C-alpha cells in the first residue's frame, strides 16, 4: 500500500466537554533540569578558560537568575 492510499487517522480521547487529539508527551522534569545544569557547567568552564576575569560576574548573573526563578 502506498502512503497516499492510507487515510489519516485521528485518535480522539474525549472526557465530558474536553477533547484532545492524540497525546502530547513531555520530558520528565529531572531530564530538563539536568540538561540545563550541563549547559550552565559547560558555559562556566568555557568562560573560565577563555576570560577568567569575567567568571565572577557570570556566576553572580546565573545565581541571580536562579533566585528570580525560585521567587
PyMOL commands that set and color helices and strands:
alter all, ss='L'
color gray80, all
select helices_A, chain A and resi 3-5+29-50+52-70
alter helices_A, ss='H'
color red, helices_A
select strands_A, chain A and resi 12-15+18-21
alter strands_A, ss='S'
color yellow, strands_A
deselect
rebuild
show_as cartoon
